[in-house]
């Protein structure tokens, strides 16, 4: 998709660099997905309108948190770039 947006990752030293070299050729569960604005809006309305998940799970997936579990040994975070 030549007219798509570009994501960024932090390189060594903290500088931002495009993530295009790390993306698969098509969207997967690991990233690289693309959509239209209309479809993203429709998905957002369905998610927040609890048409996809119940109230408990909607709250879970729409609340930005950072957690670390010893068994999984991984961290999840949301970073906002200004």
N, C-alpha and C positions, 0 to 999 in steps of 0.2 A: 504494500500500500504506500505509494510514493508521497501522497499528500497527508499522511497521518502525523499525529503529534509525536514528539520525542520525549521519552522518560529519561531521568538522570539518576546516577548512583554516585556515591562518594568514593573517590579513588584514595589511594594512600596519601596521607597528609590532609585529607578532608576536602579536597577540591572536587567540585561536581564535574562529571563527564557523562556524555550520552550513554545510555544502556543498550543501544541498538546492536552491539556486537554480541550481547548475551541473550538476545531474544530468539525464540524459535521462529521458523518461517511463518507459522500460523499460531493463533492464540491457543494456549493450553491452560491447564490449571495452575501452571507456574508463571503465567503472565503472557504478555504479547497480544492480548485480545484487543479488539477494536469494535466500535459500534457507532451508530448514528446518535445524534443528540436526541432525536425523538424517541428512540428505543431506550436510551438511558433515562429519560424523563419518565417513560412508561414503567420501566423497572423500578425506579425510585418511588413512584406513586404506589405501585403494587406492594413494595416492601413496607413502606411507612404506613400504608393503609391496612396492613396485616392480612393481605390476601395471599402471601407466600408463606408466612410463618405466624405462629401464635404470638401473643404479647410478650411472653418470657423470652423467646428466641429473637424476636425483633429487637428488644432492648439489648440483648447480648451482642448482636452483630452490628448495632448502630452506636455503641458506646466505645469510644476510643480508650483503650487501656494498654498497659504494658505489664506483661506477666512473665515469670520464668518458673518452669517446673523442673525439678531435679531429675525426674524420670525421663523427660523428653530432652532436656539439656539444650533447649532453644528459647529464644526470646522473640516476642512479637511486639512491634511498635508502630505507631503512626507518626510520621514526620511531616509537618507542614512547611513548605518552602515559600518564602515571600519574595 
